[in-house]
Structures are given as structure tokens and as C-alpha cells.
Amino acid sequence: MKKRIVIALGGNAIQNKGEKGTFEEQLANVTKTMIDLVPLILNKNYQVIITHGNGPQVGTIMNQMAKAVDIAPAMPMHMCGAMSQGQIGYLIQQSLLNLLEKKSVKKSIVTLVTQVVVDKKSPDFKNPTKPVGPYYIESEAKRIMKETGFTFKEDSGRGWRRVVPSPQPLKIVEIDAIEDLVQKGMVVITSGGGGIPVIEKNQQMSGVDAVIDKDRAAALLGDLLHADILIILTAVKKVCLNYGRPDMVSLDKINLKEAEKYLKEGHFAEGSMKPKIEAVISFIRNNRKRTAIITHAHTLKNALAGKDGTIINY
């Protein structure tokens, strides 16, 4: 039986800190990451499913629309998420196809625009916290709030930004299609940016402005596909305790109870390593035979061999 691996790409796989996010920069970053993924895709013992973040790309799309508001209609945020799924999926598809072609390998690679169901009654909708889009001066932000009903908050002295909910992902609408494509031997790029948030009412779907954490969505994706391994690629080689301090400790292998203990003790930063650990815990808790790995793309090969990265088991 082939092992199923869900790989969640971090933001650094697409756009590095300090970069403008040009097409050339993003393509170069994605290509570097895909070089590290190619050995897994070529390995006949694995079925590979790829997911990714989209924060900077959605932000850019929203900034572009804000600047062009007088000449083109703005789209809701869930539509921006759909745009970014196609954009990033295209980069990954093309990079992988080109790299495989150099090895004379033919492989079907497909990006699936993916909707993820959230609960409209979730308390997250009453307390939006995730900043998105451009910065505004206070008067402009309050004008937009009055006209649209959006929520804005002051962001660390840098200006006012819109904030949206970040609810838990409950169901992946296209999961049967994903399963079918994987069964056919395709590499599937799916649930990008955590998926397009939708609510379900009377068996009808409608988009909602929110941000689904991509690591939580990756754990759900892995669970629904009965994956054996969840790999979260990030900017560091290993998970650390006391990160950035003189007493920092790198973690090689930990079990579920240790991961839960470190999380409870507050070792992991909100919006950084914390959601990754939470995702890993969720993934492993549902099946004690599963493994999760958190590492950098460049150390992925050694991590799969148990020689690098942080490996988490039951």
C-alpha cells in the first residue's frame, strides 16, 4: 500500500520576507521548494497531496482592488481567496511539470479550487481578529466601516486594517473529487490558503469573508484523505522551545502528550508555530499510527528518513 502524504507549504515557499512578491520572485521560490518535493513525487511508495498558504497574495489582490476602486468593482474576500488558489496553483503546477520534464517523467498535476465549510454561528464571527488588506488612516477606516459594516482595528501604530474571522474548518466540499484524483495517480494541489470559506444552508453554499488557518485545513485534509503523514514545511528546520532565547532547545522527536504539554505551557507563538502544533495534534489524535513532520523544505529528505526536522508520533 502506498503511503499518503499531505504537504503544507509555508509562506516562505512562495514569498520571502522583504520581497515585493513579483511574479519572478514567487516563481523562483516555488521552484526551489518543488526541487525538494520532486523525490517524494517520484517515489512510487507515496501519494502526494499539496496544500499551501496565501496570505501575502490575498493581501496584494485586496490592495490592488482598493487602489482601482474607481475603475473596477471590488470583489469579496472569498473571491480573492479563489483568485489566489489559481495563482499559486499555477506556479506550483508549472514548476513541477518543468522539473519532471527534465527527468523525462510524465505526471498529471492538477490544482483544484477548493471550498471549505465553516460554521456561521461560530463565536469567531462575533470577534474577528485576523488583519487583512491595506492600511488606512483612522477617518478613512471609519468611513468604510460605516458604509460597508466591515470591522477595522488599529494595527500597532501602523494604521487601521480590516479584521475578519478565522473559524475552524469543518468540511471540505470537494473531498470526493480530491480522493478520485489521488486514486488516479495525480498530484493534487488543493485547499490553498486554508480553502475558500463557505457556509452551508439548506444544502446551498455561499462564500463568507473569513480566513481559515491553512495548517488547520491541512490537518483536516489529511484526516479526510486518511493520510499517513502530515508534513508542514516552514522557515525553520525544527520546532524549538524558548525560540530565539539563549536557552533555546531544538526538538527532534516528540510524542502527542509532549506536544500537548509544550502547547499548554505557551512555548509556541500565536500565528506562527502554535497553529502548526495544534494542527499536528489534531491529525495524530485521530489515528495513533500517523506521523507528522515539521521542518524546512531543504531538510525534508532527511526528515522523512528520521534524521532531521521535528517528528511527532502518538
Secondary structure, DSSP 8 states (H G I E B T S, - for coil): --EEEEEEE-GGGT--TT----HHHHHHHHHHHHHHHHHHHH-TTEEEEEEE--HHHHHHHHHHHHHTTTTS----HHHHHHHHHHHHHHHHHHHHHHHHHHTT----EEEE--EEE--TTSGGGTS--EEEEEEE-HHHHHHHHHHH--EEEE-TTS-EEEEE------EETTHHHHHHHHHTT-EEEESGGG-EEEEEETTEEEE-S----HHHHHHHHHHHTT-SEEEEE-SSSS-EESTTSTT-EE-SEEEHHHHHHHHHTT-S-TTTTHHHHHHHHHHHHT-TT-EEEEE-GGGHHHHHTTSSSEEEE-
